[in-house]
Amino acid sequence: MKIAILDSLTLGADLDFSPLKELGELTEYGATLPEEVCEKCRENDVIILNKVKINESTLPHTGNVKLICVFATGFDNIDLDYCRKKGIAVCNVVGYSTASVAQVTVATVLYLANNMKAFTDHVRSGAYTAAGVANCLVPAYNEIAGKTWGIVGCGNIGTAVGRVAEAFGCKVIANKRTPGGEFENVDIDTLCEESDIITIHVPLSEATKGLIGKERIALMKKNVIIVNVARGAVTDEEAIAEAVKEGRIGAFGADVYSVEPFGEDHPFSGIKHLDNVCLTPHMAWGAYEARERCLLEIVKNINAFYSGEIRNRVDMI
């Protein structure tokens, strides 16, 4: 069996690929440009990727490829219809990053709620030492206990975040596709109106693209904290940036963007320096333990495929 990883640089240099090497001949590519996909894939039976796009344009000649394993839960970079047409199986990994993403989500909320950048800058700049005063309480910050925390998309990650929010003393409300669950369910507009903190955990689809845009931002409290750890295009990024600049959003955090990495012409380039903004480089999913779990799940997916079992087959949805 020949296996190729197309973008190993996105998986972390510390990850041990020995479990894959035990399955067959492994080739690692740090990165793969769209025009290189076909050449790098055609001689391999199994392709592993994270962000590389697979479609008729990038892989017109499928060669030996039988299985594509996405090193992620989301698979919007794979043209499933094309893969079905070509008889290529596609597997993702579910649930491996719940603890990691929940942890970073809550950390981002707390960083913003506590004005941590302003306070750490106060010490790093030498202003604290020079002031000769034992403490600094400007800018003021507020407790999140008693506040309403809205969860947009309440699957495994949203539920984990909601449990932590409750532990902090927040009232948790959720907007989700199916009723039920641990928290009060409300429609998306009600959530936007009532929440002091909003964290976003929905997959990207036609239904969720631009879900948080200008009209819904207008419904929100002026001091709302918004954190997006889902997909960049779930929000209208231009509307978000404009609202932050105009003071219609209290604070904003994101770990995901419609273009990754985003360029100087991206709306967030104009707000990334602000104290009430926390932007991270799509790292929330990637605690070491989470990446290790994902790798081992991919090994199980490959073994299942070659044993004739159906496991995490998103092309069969």
DRENLUM-107790 format. One line per 10 residues: number of its first residue (from 1); their letters; for each residue x, y, z of N, C-alpha, C, CB. Coordinates in steps of 0.02 Angstrom, whole numbers, plus 50000, padded with zeros to 5 digits. Glycine has a CB too. Layout:
# residues N
NUM) a) X/Y/Z/X/Y/Z/X/Y/Z/X/Y/Z  ... .
END
This chain:
# residues 317
1) mkiaildslt) 50042/49940/50000/50000/50000/50000/50044/50062/50000/49952/50000/50061  50029/50110/49956/50066/50173/49954/50021/50229/49982/50088/50189/49881  50049/50265/50029/50012/50318/50064/50050/50383/50056/50001/50301/50139  50014/50438/50043/50045/50504/50039/50008/50554/50083/50047/50530/49966  50046/50593/50121/50018/50649/50158/50034/50712/50117/50048/50654/50232  49983/50750/50099/49993/50806/50053/50012/50871/50086/49931/50817/50015  49996/50880/50151/50012/50943/50184/50030/50932/50257/49952/50992/50179  50086/50896/50267/50105/50877/50335/50124/50937/50378/50164/50829/50333  50142/50994/50348/50158/51054/50387/50099/51079/50427/50184/51109/50341  50039/51063/50405/49979/51086/50441/49962/51039/50499/49919/51090/50394 .
11) lgadldfspl) 49999/50984/50506/49984/50935/50558/50031/50939/50617/49987/50865/50529  50084/50980/50611/50131/50989/50666/50192/50946/50657/50098/50973/50731  50251/50976/50668/50315/50941/50658/50328/50889/50711/50371/50990/50656  50290/50891/50766/50302/50846/50822/50263/50781/50818/50285/50881/50886  50223/50772/50766/50180/50713/50762/50219/50654/50733/50118/50728/50719  50213/50597/50765/50248/50536/50745/50203/50496/50697/50267/50493/50807  50226/50489/50634/50187/50454/50584/50201/50379/50580/50199/50486/50516  50235/50352/50630/50252/50281/50630/50192/50235/50619/50285/50262/50695  50133/50250/50649/50075/50206/50638/50055/50200/50564/50016/50230/50678  50067/50253/50526/50053/50251/50454/50106/50211/50417/50048/50321/50424 .
21) kelgelteyg) 50167/50217/50438/50222/50181/50406/50215/50106/50414/50289/50204/50433  50181/50086/50467/50169/50015/50478/50119/49985/50428/50145/50003/50549  50080/50030/50397/50029/50007/50349/50057/49999/50278/49971/50055/50347  50110/50036/50263/50137/50033/50195/50191/50086/50184/50082/50042/50145  50204/50100/50122/50255/50149/50103/50226/50219/50109/50281/50135/50030  50257/50260/50151/50230/50327/50165/50275/50381/50134/50224/50339/50241  50242/50428/50098/50276/50487/50072/50245/50549/50103/50271/50489/49994  50288/50592/50130/50264/50653/50162/50281/50714/50118/50295/50661/50233  50230/50754/50105/50241/50819/50072/50221/50873/50122/50200/50825/50006  50266/50919/50134/50251/50972/50182/50192/51014/50160/50312/51016/50192 .
31) atlpeevcek) 50190/51030/50095/50135/51069/50067/50125/51048/49995/50148/51146/50072  50066/51059/49969/50050/51041/49900/50008/51095/49868/50012/50973/49897  50034/51124/49814/49997/51174/49776/49943/51140/49734/50045/51216/49732  49890/51176/49716/49837/51146/49675/49863/51111/49612/49787/51199/49655  49911/51141/49579/49937/51112/49518/49982/51051/49530/49974/51165/49478  49999/51038/49593/50042/50981/49609/50002/50920/49634/50091/51001/49662  49938/50930/49647/49898/50876/49677/49898/50813/49635/49826/50900/49688  49884/50821/49572/49876/50763/49528/49940/50721/49526/49858/50785/49457  49997/50754/49517/50060/50719/49512/50077/50682/49577/50116/50768/49496  50063/50713/49634/50080/50683/49698/50032/50627/49718/50081/50736/49752 .
41) crendviiln) 49973/50628/49690/49923/50578/49709/49924/50515/49667/49855/50608/49704  49937/50521/49603/49920/50468/49555/49951/50400/49569/49941/50490/49486  50011/50397/49600/50044/50333/49613/50026/50305/49681/50119/50341/49607  49985/50340/49719/49969/50319/49787/49899/50291/49793/49978/50378/49835  49891/50244/49838/49826/50213/49850/49784/50253/49899/49836/50142/49876  49817/50281/49950/49783/50319/50003/49814/50388/50007/49789/50282/50071  49770/50439/50008/49792/50508/50015/49766/50536/50081/49765/50551/49955  49811/50567/50119/49793/50599/50182/49805/50674/50173/49833/50570/50242  49755/50714/50192/49762/50786/50184/49722/50822/50238/49738/50808/50114  49739/50885/50246/49703/50927/50293/49666/50983/50256/49752/50957/50345 .
51) kvkinestlp) 49703/51026/50222/49673/51084/50189/49675/51083/50113/49706/51146/50214  49712/51036/50085/49717/51033/50012/49648/51019/49981/49767/50978/49990  49633/51054/49927/49569/51045/49893/49572/50989/49841/49546/51112/49859  49522/50947/49843/49517/50892/49794/49453/50901/49754/49518/50823/49829  49461/50909/49689/49404/50915/49644/49426/50897/49573/49374/50987/49646  49383/50905/49525/49399/50886/49456/49457/50926/49428/49338/50895/49412  49465/50988/49453/49519/51031/49429/49587/51010/49456/49504/51103/49448  49589/50992/49520/49654/50975/49551/49673/50902/49541/49652/50990/49624  49623/50858/49533/49636/50786/49525/49598/50757/49465/49618/50748/49589  49613/50782/49405/49576/50757/49346/49593/50685/49328/49590/50802/49286 .
61) htgnvklicv) 49654/50664/49345/49676/50596/49331/49689/50562/49398/49740/50594/49285  49643/50520/49419/49644/50494/49487/49696/50439/49498/49577/50468/49506  49721/50409/49445/49772/50358/49451/49752/50301/49497/49836/50390/49477  49795/50286/49546/49783/50229/49591/49741/50247/49653/49849/50201/49614  49723/50310/49660/49691/50333/49722/49625/50296/49734/49679/50408/49719  49621/50265/49792/49561/50228/49812/49527/50259/49872/49578/50156/49827  49568/50293/49914/49541/50319/49978/49574/50386/49993/49553/50270/50035  49532/50435/50012/49556/50499/50037/49536/50505/50110/49527/50559/49995  49585/50517/50153/49572/50526/50224/49584/50598/50243/49617/50478/50267  49532/50631/50268/49538/50701/50288/49560/50703/50361/49470/50739/50278 .
71) fatgfdnidl) 49613/50739/50374/49639/50747/50442/49599/50802/50477/49717/50763/50442  49534/50790/50483/49489/50840/50510/49419/50811/50512/49490/50906/50467  49374/50849/50544/49303/50831/50542/49270/50861/50481/49268/50854/50607  49284/50924/50468/49256/50958/50410/49286/50933/50345/49265/51033/50415  49246/50929/50293/49270/50903/50228/49246/50946/50170/49247/50830/50218  49235/51011/50184/49211/51055/50132/49263/51069/50078/49188/51121/50162  49326/51048/50088/49377/51056/50036/49378/50997/49987/49445/51064/50068  49333/50948/49998/49330/50889/49955/49265/50890/49915/49336/50824/49996  49271/50884/49849/49212/50879/49806/49188/50807/49809/49228/50901/49732  49139/50794/49853/49115/50726/49863/49082/50697/49801/49066/50723/49922 .
81) dycrkkgiav) 49045/50739/49764/49012/50714/49704/49064/50689/49654/48969/50770/49672  49119/50725/49648/49172/50705/49602/49204/50640/49625/49225/50760/49595  49216/50635/49690/49247/50574/49717/49201/50513/49707/49262/50582/49792  49136/50524/49717/49088/50469/49705/49091/50447/49632/49016/50491/49725  49092/50497/49588/49094/50483/49516/49155/50441/49497/49093/50548/49477  49212/50455/49531/49274/50421/49516/49286/50359/49559/49331/50469/49526  49238/50344/49603/49244/50285/49644/49296/50290/49699/49260/50227/49601  49309/50351/49723/49357/50362/49777/49320/50369/49843/49400/50425/49763  49337/50330/49891/49307/50334/49958/49338/50393/49995/49317/50268/49997  49298/50425/50038/49321/50482/50078/49302/50471/50151/49292/50549/50051 .
91) cnvvgystas) 49351/50476/50195/49338/50469/50267/49360/50531/50304/49374/50407/50295  49321/50550/50355/49342/50603/50400/49352/50574/50469/49290/50662/50401  49365/50617/50518/49373/50595/50588/49329/50639/50631/49448/50599/50611  49289/50608/50672/49240/50644/50713/49259/50640/50787/49169/50617/50702  49252/50697/50822/49257/50696/50895/49327/50699/50924/49225/50637/50920  49378/50698/50882/49447/50696/50908/49469/50761/50940/49495/50678/50852  49439/50817/50919/49464/50883/50941/49417/50919/50989/49475/50927/50881  49366/50884/51014/49316/50917/51057/49348/50953/51116/49266/50866/51082  49390/50918/51153/49421/50949/51213/49467/51006/51194/49460/50896/51253  49504/50998/51139/49551/51050/51118/49515/51114/51097/49593/51024/51060 .
101) vaqvtvatvl) 49464/51107/51055/49428/51166/51031/49389/51200/51087/49380/51147/50973  49359/51160/51130/49322/51188/51187/49369/51228/51232/49287/51133/51228  49428/51200/51244/49477/51233/51287/49498/51301/51258/49539/51189/51295  49514/51302/51193/49535/51365/51162/49477/51415/51158/49563/51352/51091  49417/51390/51146/49358/51434/51144/49350/51471/51210/49294/51394/51129  49351/51433/51264/49342/51463/51331/49401/51509/51347/49335/51408/51385  49462/51489/51329/49521/51531/51341/49515/51598/51305/49585/51495/51320  49489/51596/51244/49481/51658/51205/49429/51704/51237/49461/51642/51133  49373/51674/51258/49322/51714/51292/49350/51747/51354/49261/51670/51310  49387/51709/51394/49414/51736/51457/49467/51789/51443/49444/51680/51500 .
111) ylannmkaft) 49508/51779/51392/49559/51828/51372/49526/51895/51356/49599/51803/51311  49471/51891/51318/49436/51952/51298/49396/51982/51356/49390/51938/51240  49362/51940/51394/49320/51965/51449/49361/51998/51503/49279/51907/51479  49422/51975/51513/49465/52003/51565/49513/52057/51541/49504/51947/51597  49507/52077/51477/49551/52127/51448/49625/52110/51458/49537/52196/51479  49642/52046/51448/49709/52022/51464/49765/52056/51424/49712/51949/51454  49751/52074/51361/49804/52106/51322/49824/52172/51353/49781/52117/51249  49775/52212/51374/49791/52277/51404/49831/52269/51468/49727/52316/51418  49813/52220/51508/49848/52211/51573/49917/52181/51564/49806/52167/51618  49924/52133/51519/49991/52104/51508/50037/52155/51475/49987/52040/51466 .
121) dhvrsgayta) 50010/52196/51429/50050/52249/51398/50072/52300/51450/50010/52284/51343  50030/52313/51500/50047/52361/51553/50109/52338/51591/49987/52369/51602  50114/52273/51602/50173/52246/51638/50233/52242/51591/50157/52177/51667  50223/52216/51531/50279/52207/51484/50311/52273/51464/50254/52170/51423  50272/52324/51459/50298/52389/51437/50340/52424/51490/50241/52434/51417  50335/52400/51552/50370/52433/51606/50328/52484/51642/50432/52466/51581  50266/52496/51617/50223/52546/51648/50204/52527/51719/50159/52555/51606  50195/52463/51732/50177/52440/51799/50233/52456/51849/50162/52364/51800  50294/52441/51829/50352/52454/51872/50360/52529/51884/50416/52426/51842  50353/52567/51830/50363/52640/51835/50308/52674/51876/50365/52670/51765 .
131) agvanclvpa) 50248/52645/51876/50192/52678/51910/50200/52679/51986/50126/52644/51892  50232/52628/52013/50239/52625/52086/50175/52611/52123/50268/52689/52110  50125/52586/52088/50061/52570/52118/50052/52494/52115/50001/52607/52081  50026/52465/52169/50023/52392/52175/49978/52358/52124/50001/52373/52243  49927/52394/52099/49883/52363/52050/49862/52412/51996/49821/52335/52085  49833/52385/51944/49804/52426/51890/49737/52396/51873/49851/52428/51827  49685/52436/51874/49617/52412/51861/49584/52448/51803/49574/52420/51924  49625/52474/51759/49601/52508/51699/49632/52476/51639/49617/52585/51702  49591/52452/51591/49519/52459/51586/49482/52412/51633/49496/52447/51514  49422/52432/51651/49381/52390/51695/49360/52327/51659/49319/52429/51720 .
141) yneiagktwg) 49350/52273/51696/49324/52212/51668/49268/52186/51713/49380/52158/51659  49227/52142/51684/49168/52118/51719/49170/52043/51728/49104/52138/51682  49139/52019/51781/49131/51947/51791/49083/51919/51737/49105/51931/51862  49095/51857/51717/49048/51827/51670/48994/51788/51707/49085/51781/51621  49002/51776/51771/48950/51743/51810/48886/51784/51806/48973/51735/51885  48831/51750/51792/48767/51784/51786/48752/51809/51716/48765/51841/51833  48801/51806/51671/48790/51828/51602/48760/51770/51561/48857/51852/51570  48733/51787/51504/48704/51737/51459/48754/51720/51404/48637/51763/51427  48768/51656/51399/48817/51630/51349/48777/51592/51296/48871/51583/51383  48779/51617/51235/48743/51585/51180/48788/51539/51140/48713/51637/51135 .
151) ivgcgnigta) 48765/51478/51130/48803/51428/51091/48769/51419/51023/48808/51360/51130  48803/51438/50970/48775/51429/50903/48804/51364/50874/48793/51490/50856  48761/51312/50872/48784/51246/50851/48805/51207/50913/48842/51251/50801  48760/51164/50936/48772/51132/51001/48783/51057/50992/48713/51145/51048  48835/51040/50954/48856/50970/50949/48904/50954/51005/48889/50956/50881  48953/50912/50992/49000/50891/51044/49040/50951/51072/49048/50840/51016  49066/50993/51027/49106/51050/51050/49064/51102/51085/49143/51082/50991  49007/51120/51054/48963/51169/51085/48939/51147/51153/48904/51183/51041  48923/51083/51160/48901/51057/51224/48956/51061/51276/48877/50984/51217  49018/51044/51256/49074/51048/51303/49085/51119/51326/49138/51020/51269 .
161) vgrvaeafgc) 49080/51167/51280/49088/51238/51298/49032/51259/51345/49089/51282/51234  48971/51237/51330/48914/51256/51372/48921/51231/51443/48850/51229/51342  48949/51172/51452/48959/51145/51519/49008/51187/51559/48983/51072/51515  49062/51209/51525/49110/51253/51559/49078/51320/51576/49173/51264/51515  49039/51346/51529/49004/51410/51541/48959/51406/51603/48963/51430/51480  48923/51350/51608/48880/51340/51667/48922/51337/51731/48839/51277/51660  48980/51306/51727/49024/51302/51786/49047/51371/51808/49084/51258/51771  49051/51418/51761/49070/51487/51777/49010/51527/51803/49100/51521/51717  48951/51497/51803/48892/51531/51827/48852/51567/51774/48911/51579/51879  48865/51550/51711/48827/51582/51656/48761/51545/51644/48869/51582/51592 .
171) kviankrtpg) 48712/51583/51619/48653/51552/51591/48669/51533/51519/48590/51600/51595  48657/51471/51500/48675/51448/51434/48612/51437/51392/48716/51383/51437  48611/51468/51332/48559/51455/51284/48592/51431/51219/48515/51519/51271  48555/51393/51180/48585/51363/51121/48539/51368/51061/48603/51290/51134  48570/51373/51002/48533/51367/50939/48561/51307/50902/48539/51433/50896  48518/51258/50888/48541/51197/50855/48488/51172/50807/48558/51143/50907  48508/51129/50762/48463/51105/50710/48408/51060/50738/48501/51067/50657  48425/51020/50787/48376/50973/50816/48362/50992/50888/48401/50900/50812  48299/50987/50910/48282/51006/50979/48312/50957/51029/48206/51009/50987  48311/50976/51092/48337/50933/51144/48406/50955/51166/48339/50861/51121 .
181) gefenvdidt) 48439/50912/51204/48505/50929/51229/48502/50956/51300/48538/50979/51184  48558/50978/51324/48565/50999/51394/48542/51070/51408/48636/50991/51416  48538/51111/51356/48526/51182/51366/48461/51206/51334/48585/51222/51338  48438/51263/51355/48378/51293/51326/48390/51308/51253/48358/51356/51365  48344/51285/51210/48349/51298/51138/48310/51360/51119/48325/51237/51098  48342/51403/51080/48309/51464/51056/48325/51473/50982/48331/51527/51098  48287/51515/50948/48303/51530/50879/48364/51576/50876/48243/51562/50842  48396/51580/50818/48459/51616/50812/48452/51690/50828/48487/51607/50742  48396/51721/50808/48387/51792/50822/48379/51805/50897/48327/51819/50785  48342/51762/50931/48335/51769/51004/48403/51762/51038/48285/51717/51032 .
191) lceesdiiti) 48442/51714/51015/48508/51705/51043/48551/51767/51034/48543/51645/51011  48548/51797/50975/48587/51858/50963/48564/51915/51007/48582/51877/50889  48500/51920/51019/48473/51975/51059/48489/51968/51134/48398/51978/51051  48489/51906/51159/48493/51896/51231/48564/51881/51257/48449/51839/51250  48609/51862/51215/48674/51838/51238/48724/51894/51252/48704/51791/51187  48761/51886/51306/48818/51929/51321/48882/51901/51289/48828/51937/51397  48883/51836/51280/48939/51800/51249/48909/51753/51197/48983/51761/51302  48938/51753/51137/48915/51708/51084/48976/51670/51057/48879/51747/51026  48972/51603/51059/49025/51563/51028/48994/51520/50973/49061/51518/51081  49030/51513/50918/49003/51484/50857/49036/51417/50842/49011/51532/50798 .
201) hvplseatkg) 48996/51365/50832/49022/51297/50825/48987/51257/50770/49014/51260/50891  48959/51291/50720/48922/51256/50667/48967/51240/50608/48862/51298/50644  48953/51185/50572/48990/51172/50510/48970/51221/50456/48978/51099/50486  49012/51229/50406/48996/51274/50350/48953/51236/50300/49060/51300/50316  48897/51267/50282/48851/51239/50232/48815/51298/50199/48800/51187/50263  48774/51283/50150/48735/51337/50120/48689/51370/50171/48693/51310/50061  48666/51332/50219/48621/51358/50271/48657/51402/50321/48586/51301/50306  48722/51388/50334/48757/51426/50386/48804/51479/50358/48797/51378/50428  48815/51481/50294/48859/51532/50265/48830/51601/50278/48868/51520/50189  48871/51645/50308/48849/51713/50324/48796/51715/50378/48822/51745/50262 .
211) ligkerialm) 48793/51664/50419/48742/51659/50472/48743/51719/50518/48751/51596/50512  48802/51741/50536/48810/51800/50578/48833/51857/50534/48860/51788/50637  48786/51899/50514/48800/51955/50470/48775/52021/50499/48768/51944/50402  48770/52070/50457/48754/52138/50479/48687/52142/50516/48752/52185/50419  48637/52107/50490/48570/52112/50521/48570/52081/50591/48518/52077/50477  48604/52024/50599/48605/51991/50665/48651/52028/50713/48626/51917/50658  48704/52057/50687/48747/52098/50731/48707/52156/50759/48809/52123/50692  48662/52183/50719/48621/52240/50741/48575/52220/50798/48580/52267/50683  48559/52155/50804/48516/52132/50859/48554/52125/50925/48485/52065/50841  48619/52123/50922/48660/52105/50981/48670/52163/51029/48726/52079/50959 .
221) kknviivnva) 48687/52144/51091/48706/52194/51140/48771/52227/51119/48713/52162/51211  48779/52291/51137/48837/52329/51114/48902/52301/51142/48830/52402/51133  48899/52270/51200/48961/52245/51231/48969/52169/51223/48962/52262/51305  48935/52140/51175/48938/52068/51164/49009/52045/51147/48889/52047/51108  49026/51986/51170/49088/51953/51151/49070/51897/51102/49127/51924/51214  49100/51897/51043/49088/51846/50992/49153/51809/50979/49061/51878/50926  49149/51742/50979/49207/51701/50964/49187/51649/50912/49236/51667/51028  49223/51647/50856/49208/51600/50802/49264/51548/50798/49200/51636/50735  49247/51485/50813/49295/51430/50806/49267/51378/50757/49310/51397/50875  49220/51398/50714/49187/51352/50668/49220/51354/50599/49111/51369/50662 .
231) rgavtdeeai) 49195/51398/50557/49224/51412/50491/49217/51487/50480/49189/51370/50434  49267/51517/50446/49267/51589/50437/49205/51614/50402/49326/51610/50399  49182/51579/50351/49127/51602/50310/49059/51596/50344/49125/51564/50246  49057/51566/50404/48994/51565/50442/48976/51637/50464/49001/51519/50505  49027/51679/50468/49014/51750/50483/49027/51792/50421/49059/51774/50542  48995/51850/50418/49011/51900/50368/49071/51939/50397/48949/51948/50352  49131/51923/50374/49191/51950/50405/49197/52026/50397/49253/51917/50375  49173/52051/50342/49175/52123/50331/49128/52158/50380/49156/52141/50259  49069/52130/50391/49022/52159/50439/49048/52155/50510/48954/52123/50434  49081/52101/50527/49111/52094/50593/49164/52147/50604/49142/52023/50602 .
241) aeavkegrig) 49210/52155/50556/49264/52204/50563/49236/52275/50569/49311/52200/50502  49186/52290/50530/49155/52356/50532/49123/52369/50600/49102/52363/50476  49089/52319/50627/49057/52327/50692/49107/52335/50748/49012/52267/50706  49163/52299/50744/49216/52307/50794/49244/52378/50792/49273/52255/50783  49259/52402/50733/49287/52470/50725/49239/52523/50752/49303/52484/50652  49174/52512/50742/49124/52562/50762/49100/52553/50834/49065/52558/50716  49128/52504/50870/49110/52493/50940/49042/52461/50950/49111/52558/50975  49017/52426/50898/48952/52392/50904/48960/52320/50926/48915/52395/50839  49022/52298/50934/49039/52233/50964/49089/52246/51019/49067/52181/50910  49077/52217/51078/49123/52230/51134/49191/52200/51123/49093/52204/51198 .
251) afgadvysve) 49193/52138/51098/49256/52104/51086/49244/52048/51036/49287/52076/51152  49297/52030/51000/49290/51978/50949/49351/51934/50947/49279/52010/50880  49339/51868/50942/49393/51820/50935/49378/51772/50878/49405/51782/51000  49429/51751/50842/49420/51702/50789/49482/51660/50781/49403/51737/50722  49471/51597/50764/49526/51551/50749/49520/51526/50678/49526/51493/50799  49468/51548/50642/49454/51523/50575/49436/51582/50529/49397/51470/50576  49452/51574/50465/49443/51629/50418/49422/51602/50350/49508/51671/50411  49388/51643/50310/49364/51621/50245/49423/51607/50198/49317/51673/50214  49479/51641/50209/49541/51628/50173/49595/51618/50225/49560/51688/50124  49631/51561/50220/49681/51545/50270/49748/51529/50237/49658/51486/50313 .
261) pfgedhpfsg) 49802/51566/50255/49801/51624/50299/49770/51684/50263/49872/51641/50324  49741/51731/50301/49711/51789/50268/49766/51840/50250/49657/51821/50313  49753/51878/50197/49802/51927/50173/49790/51996/50200/49800/51929/50098  49831/52042/50177/49826/52111/50201/49761/52145/50179/49885/52151/50175  49729/52117/50127/49667/52146/50103/49606/52117/50139/49660/52134/50028  49617/52071/50186/49562/52041/50223/49535/52092/50275/49585/51976/50259  49469/52092/50287/49441/52140/50336/49473/52137/50405/49367/52127/50343  49497/52079/50426/49525/52074/50493/49595/52103/50498/49527/52001/50514  49627/52118/50442/49693/52150/50445/49688/52219/50477/49723/52157/50374  49629/52249/50472/49620/52316/50500/49601/52316/50574/49567/52352/50462 .
271) ikhldnvclt) 49589/52257/50603/49569/52254/50673/49614/52209/50715/49498/52231/50680  49660/52174/50683/49700/52123/50719/49743/52152/50775/49744/52087/50670  49758/52216/50773/49801/52248/50823/49762/52272/50884/49838/52305/50792  49696/52271/50882/49656/52301/50935/49656/52258/50998/49584/52311/50911  49652/52292/51056/49654/52257/51121/49593/52212/51131/49658/52307/51177  49537/52229/51100/49476/52189/51109/49466/52139/51053/49415/52235/51113  49520/52121/51019/49518/52071/50966/49572/52018/50980/49530/52104/50896  49553/51955/50973/49600/51899/50982/49594/51853/50922/49586/51861/51049  49643/51856/50877/49643/51813/50818/49700/51763/50823/49651/51856/50753  49684/51700/50813/49734/51646/50817/49736/51607/50751/49717/51598/50876 .
281) phmawgayea) 49791/51573/50736/49803/51544/50670/49775/51474/50660/49876/51543/50655  49710/51466/50665/49675/51402/50656/49711/51347/50695/49671/51385/50581  49720/51358/50759/49756/51311/50801/49713/51277/50854/49813/51346/50835  49650/51297/50859/49609/51272/50915/49599/51196/50913/49541/51305/50913  49600/51167/50855/49589/51095/50847/49650/51054/50866/49569/51079/50776  49709/51087/50871/49771/51052/50866/49813/51039/50928/49812/51086/50821  49782/51032/50987/49821/51009/51044/49855/50944/51025/49776/51000/51108  49914/50931/51053/49951/50870/51033/49908/50808/51040/50014/50863/51075  49873/50803/51095/49832/50743/51107/49778/50736/51054/49799/50747/51177  49750/50792/51032/49697/50790/50981/49725/50766/50914/49665/50859/50973 .
291) rerclleivk) 49784/50792/50896/49814/50771/50833/49834/50697/50834/49876/50814/50817  49858/50675/50891/49876/50605/50897/49814/50560/50891/49910/50592/50965  49758/50581/50923/49696/50543/50917/49673/50541/50844/49641/50575/50960  49679/50597/50810/49657/50601/50740/49698/50553/50696/49664/50673/50713  49763/50552/50706/49806/50507/50668/49787/50434/50678/49879/50518/50687  49776/50415/50741/49759/50346/50756/49690/50327/50728/49760/50334/50831  49645/50376/50726/49579/50364/50695/49586/50355/50619/49531/50422/50710  49632/50391/50589/49643/50383/50517/49671/50314/50502/49692/50438/50491  49716/50290/50544/49741/50222/50537/49683/50172/50539/49793/50206/50592  49637/50182/50587/49579/50138/50592/49535/50143/50530/49537/50154/50655 .
301) ninafysgei) 49528/50204/50502/49488/50214/50442/49518/50175/50383/49483/50288/50425  49585/50178/50377/49618/50143/50322/49610/50067/50329/49693/50162/50320  49622/50043/50390/49614/49971/50402/49543/49947/50388/49634/49953/50473  49494/49988/50409/49424/49970/50398/49409/49967/50324/49378/50020/50433  49433/50016/50286/49420/50019/50214/49447/49957/50179/49452/50081/50183  49507/49937/50196/49537/49880/50162/49511/49813/50189/49612/49882/50170  49472/49817/50244/49439/49757/50270/49367/49752/50247/49442/49756/50346  49346/49800/50206/49278/49800/50180/49227/49827/50228/49259/49731/50162  49250/49862/50281/49204/49892/50330/49189/49964/50311/49233/49887/50401  49131/49988/50332/49113/50059/50321/49125/50096/50387/49038/50066/50298 .
311) rnrvdmi) 49172/50142/50385/49190/50180/50446/49206/50252/50426/49251/50148/50482  49167/50299/50453/49177/50371/50441/49177/50388/50366/49243/50394/50472  49136/50355/50327/49133/50365/50255/49086/50423/50238/49111/50301/50219  49113/50482/50229/49071/50540/50214/49047/50540/50141/49109/50605/50228  49079/50501/50098/49056/50497/50029/48992/50456/50023/49111/50467/49984  48972/50422/50077/48912/50381/50076/48853/50416/50109/48925/50315/50110  48863/50480/50127/48810/50518/50158/48755/50532/50107/48837/50584/50187 .
END
